Amino acid sequence: MAVFVKEISGKKELKKFIQFSIELYKGSSCFVPPLIDEEVCTLSPKTNPAFDFCEAVYYMAYRDDKPVGRIAGIINHQVNEKNGEMHARFGFVDFIDDPEVSQALFEAVEQWARSKGMTAIQGPLGFTDMDPEGMLIEGFDQIGTMATIYNYPYYPEHMTRLGYQKEIDWVEFKIYIPDAIPEKHQRISDIVQKKYNLKVLKFTKTKALIQGYGQKIFELVNHAYADLYGYSALTQRQMDYYIKMYISMLRLDNVTLIADPDNELVGVGIAVPSMARALQKSKGKLFPTGFYHLLKALKGQNDVVDLLLVAVRPDYQNKGVNALLFSDLIPVFIRNGYKYAESNPELEINGKVQSQWQYFDYEQHKRRRAFIKAL
């Protein structure tokens, strides 16, 4: 039977859009499902403030009335204006291993992009960097994280057949937690702290963190990430959204801030116990038992910690502030019993970030790619 592609919208259909990926990877030990209700909020113009400067379309592919694929088309007008480009994005893409299905999906989203006057399409990308990005091309036997995409090995083969080419890669690392802070690392940390008179800030109450530095954390992220590939500066509405959604969930001992003598923020390191296994057990739902699994992963024993956010103000980059951040976090990681940290994606060309792992035992275990195609 022929493949039929349908544009979808509305909460009910968006849930089916999200559920398709969960069903596609049923039985996979590496796929980490999103929380369905949270993903609906991301995809809905009513709840995601990124729609202040983005537009999107969603398609599902069917054969014999059975869903066989999905894809989103996104235009981030803010990034296009910053870069002087007319690029669309594709994202939230999944499909069975059938060339007819992938071709039908990409033809639909490419035609949509052309109708909007776009000259190229790139992805997989989300609305902003706060969404998972990059198609996995190495590390298919490694469990994903809550912040990344997992896909089957056949996906990149379909991209090549459809005429897409590499635009940029991200790499990911396993960093093994040492028994103590490496001596050279500690020495750099001490020198940097003394030279620049920097302060390490820790919090025991979420309210104090939010009121004192919630806004400043995301302002720092905007400065630190401004020149990274595809970065979309967070608006005030987005900052408010992420402060409310994420900071209240953090385990505060895994949060380290660095301030200068004027109490201005120059560095931030935020780690979270891995939610991967808990999300697998939840199967995308908070209830009836998903909330229990997530809370247990957050508060209880966990072997793995995700480096969710590491950012340093540009004028302090390459000055050893990262060493100061991890000199504070490593003892916390040891106390909490973490065996290794997941770096999450780092641009392959970002040597400044990757150089910080030289003092640890580490391995690159995943690679993911953004593809591009002229329209």
N, C-alpha and C positions, 0 to 999 in steps of 0.2 A: 504494500500500500504506500501511496505517496505521503510525504511529510507535509503537514499543515502547520504554518506558523501564525500564532495569534497574539496580538497586542493585549496585554492584561493591565488591570488597574483595580483599585479598591482593596480594602483590608482582607477580605475573604480570598481573593485571587492572589494577593501578595503572600499569604500564608502558604498557598499551594506552590507558589514560585520558590519559596524557601524550603518547603518540605521536600521538593523534588531532589535537592542535593543530599538531604539526609537519607532519603530512600536509596539514592544512587550508590552511596558509600556504606550502606548497611553491611555489617560484617567486617569492615575495614578496621584494622587495629591502629591505623595512623591518622585517619580523618577525625577532626575535632569539630563537632557541629556548633553552630551559633545558637544563642537563645532566640527562639522564633519571635517572641514579642519584641525583643530588642532590635532584631533585624527588620521587623516591620516598621519600627520607628525610624530606622536609618533610611529606609526606602520611601517613606511617606513625606510629601511636601508639608503636611500639617505639623509634623513633629521634628523634622531635621532642619536646623537653621542653615545648612549648606545650600538649601534651595533658594536662599536669598540671592545667590549668584550662580546657581546651577539649574539645569533642566535635565530631565531624564525620560527614558521610555523603557518599557519592559516587554519582552517577548518570551513566549513559551512555544516549543515545538511539540507536535502530537503526531502519532501514527496509530491508526485504529482507535482513536479517542484516548490513547494512553500517552502520558507525558514522556518525552524522550530527550528533552533539552531545554535550556533556559539561557537568557542573556539580557544584560542591561546596556543601554546606550546612555552616555552621560556627556554633557557639555559643561565644563567649568569655565565660565566666562571670565572670572577673575584671573585665572592662570593664563588664558589666551591673551587677555589684555596685557598682562605683565610681560609675556614672552613675545608678543607681536605675532601670534599664530592663530590659525583657525583649525584647531584639532578637536576631534571628538574622542571620547574614551569608551572602551567596552569593559565591562566588569560583571561580577556575579554570574560567571559563565560556567555551565556544566552541561555535559552531553554524553550520551552513550557512544560507544566506539563504532560510529557509522558515518562515513563521509557525507552521505546525503543529509544527515541531520545537522552536522556542524556547518556545512555549506549553506543550508537554508537559514540557520540562525544568523550567520555572519552576513549573508546577503541582505537580510532584513535590517540589521543594525547599520550596515554600510549605506544602504539606501536612505535610511532615516538621516544619517549624518550628512549625506549629500544634499538632501532636501533642506537642511539647515545652513547650507553654504560652507560646510567644512571641507578642508582639502586633504586631511589625513585622519586616521584613527589609530589609537594606541591603547595598550592595556596588556593584561588586566589591571585596571586602576579603579579606585572608588571615587567618591565625590571629592575627598581630600585625603591627606596622609593619615588621618585618623582611622581610615578604613583599610582593610587588608589589601595588599597589592602584590603583583608579581606572580607569574605562573611557575610552579615548581618544575625544574628540569633536572635536578639531582637531589637524591635523598628521599626517594619514594618509600624507603623502608624505615624512615624516621617519623615518630609521632609529631604532629603539628603542634602549634600553640594557639591560644585563643586569639592572637593578633595576626595570624597568617592564614594563607590559603593552602589547602591541600588539593591535589588533583592526581588523577591516574597518569601513568607514564605515556599513554597514547596521546594525551593532549598536545604536547609540543609538535608531534608528528603532523597532527591536523593543521596546526598553525602554519607550518612550512608549506604544506600542500595548498593552503588557501592564499599563499603569496605574502605572508607576513615575515618580517625580518627582525632580527635583534635590534632593540634600541639601547637597552642598558640592563645590567644584571645586578642583583643583590646577592650577597653571601651571608650565611649564618654560621655561628660557632657554638660549640659546646665548650664552656670554660669550667674546668674542674676546680672546685673550691679547695684551696690549700689548707693545711693544718694550722698555719699562721700567716700573717701578712708577710709577703716576700721582703727580704731585707732591703733590697734596692728600691723597691716600691715605697716602703715606709720612709726611707731616707729622702726620696724625692718629695713625698708628701710633707714631711717636716720642713724641708727647705722652702717649699712653695707657701705653706701656711705662714711661716715667719717672714718671708720676704715681702709678701703682699698684705700681711696682717689680716688674714682671712679667718672667718668664724664658721664653725660647723654648727648647724642648727638642727635640733631634734625636737619632736613634738610628742606629747602624751595624750593630747585631746584633739580630735578631728576639727572641732569648731575653731580652735586657735590656729590650726594650719590653714583652714579655709579663709578665715578673716584676715590673717596676717599676710599670707602668701599665695592663696589660691589664684588670684588674678595675676600676680607677678610670675607664677610658674609658667602660665601660658603666654604671657608677654615675652618671657625669656625664650620659650620655644619658637615663637615667631622670629626673633632675632637670630637664634642659633641655626635654624633650619632654612632661613630665607633663600639661600642660594642652592639648595638641594633640588634634585630632579623632581619636577612636577609639584613642588611645594605650593600649597594654597594657604596664604596667611589667614589665621583664625580671626574672625570678627568678634565683636563683643558678645553678640548673641551666642556664637559657638562656644566662647569661653565660659559663659554662664551655664550653658548646656552641659559641658564636660565637667565643670566643677561639681555641679549637682549630681551628675550620673556616676562619676568615677571616684572622686576624692573621698567621699564618705565610705567607700568600700575598701580603702587601703589599709593594710597592716602597717601601722605607723613606725614600727621599728625598722621597716624596710624602706623608709623615706629619709633621704639625707639632702639637706640644702646647704649651700655655701654662700656666705654673704661677705661683702667688703666692709671696710671700717664705717661706711655710711649706712650699713644695713641694707644695701642694695644687693639683689640676688645676682650671683655670677655663675652658679652651677646648681644643677638638680640631678639627683639620681633616685629613681623610683623603681622598685622591684616588687613583684607579687608572686606568692607561691603559685606554682603551675596549676592552672584550672583545667588542663587538658583531659585528664582521666575523669574528673568530676563532670565535665561537659559531655563526655562520651556516655557516662551513666545517666545523665539527665535526658539524653536524646532530644535536646532542644527545648525542653520544657522545665519551668521552675517547679511546677506542681504535678503530681503529689509529692515526689521525693527529690526533685532536682535541687531545690533550695537546700535541703539537708546535705547533699553531696558537695555542693559548692561551698557551703559554710564550713564543712569538715576540712576541705582542701585548703581553705583560707586560714583557718584558726588552728588546725591540727597538725600532725606530723606530715611532712612532705619532703621528698628527696630532691625536688627540682624547683628552681626559682627562675622566673622570667624577668629579664631586664627590660621593663616596659618602656622606660623613658630615661635617657641620659642626655643632658644638654648643658652646654657651657657657652656663656656669653662670648661673642666673637672676639672682643678685645682681651679675653683671658684664654682663648684657645691656644694650644701648643705651649702652655706655661705650666703644665702639671696639675691642673685643677682636677682632672679625672683621677689622678693618683690619690688626691685628698678625699674625693668621694668614696673610692673603693677601700681606702684605709679605714674609713668609718663603717662601710657596709660589710666587709669581709668578716669581722668578728661577729656581726649579727648573723650572717649566713652560717658560720660555724656553730653558733649557739642553737640555731634553728634546725640543724641537722641536714642542710641542703648538701647534696653531693656534687651537683653541677648547676651552672646557670645557662639558660638559653639567651643568646645575644639578641635574637630576632633580627630582621633584615637590616643589613648595612650595605650601602652602595659599594660595589666592587672597586670603584675609583676613590673611595674615601679612606685613604691611607692613614689620616690623622686618627680616625676612630679605631681602625684595626690595630694600630701600633700599641694601643693600650693593653692588648692581650699578651704582649711579649713576655711579661713577667710570670705568666701562668702556664700550666699545662692546658692545651686547648686543641680542638680539631674543627676544621671546617666540615660540616656534615650536611649542609643543604645549599642549594643555589636556585635562585628563581629569576625570571626574566620578564621584562616588558617588551612587547612586540609593537611594531608600527607598520602601517601600510598606507601608501598614497591613494587617494580617492580620485 
